[in-house]
C-alpha cells in the first residue's frame, strides 16, 4: 500500500516521482535530452527517433517525433489541396473516342447525321476513307460542331464525304 507523505502543502503519493494531480502541471526538465536525441538512430524518410530498450525514459524524443509528424502532415495537407485542384481541372476536360456508320443514301446525298456526345466539343477529328477536323471557331469540311456533339454530311462540291451509307467512321472529340 502506498504511503502518503506530507511535506509542507505538497502531497506526494507512493514516492518522490508521483505528484498529486494538483501539482503535476509542468513536464520535468531533462538537461541531457538534446544530447540523447542527437545520439539516437533515426528513420530514413522522416528522421523519427528510434527509441531502443536501453535508452533512458524521456519524453523529449517522443515530443520531437510528434513535432516532425505534425510538420510532415501539414506539408501533406498543402500537397493534397494542390492535387485536388489539379484533379478538378482534369475532370472538367473530356475526351471521347467513338465510331458511327454513315446513313446518307449516296455520296451526293445531303443528309446530315448528328452524333451526340453529351458536351460541347472544342475539337473533333473524323476519319473514314478521308479525314477531316473541326475546331470550336472553325467548322471543318463536312463536320460541324454543336452544343451537344457534332454533325456530319457529304459535300460533293469539295469531294469530301463523311456520311456515306454503310461506311464506318471513327472520331476523336475533345471538350
Buried (B, 14 or more C-beta within 10 A) or exposed (E): EEEEEEEEEEBBEEEEEEBEEEEEEEEEEBEEBEEBBEEBEBEEEEEBBEBEEEEEEBEBBEBBBEEBEEEEEEEEEEEEEEEEEEEEEEEEEBEBEEEBEBBBEEBEBEBBBEBEBEBBBBBBBBBBEBBBBBBEEEBBBBBBBEEEBBBBBBBEEEEBBBBBBEBEBEBBBBB
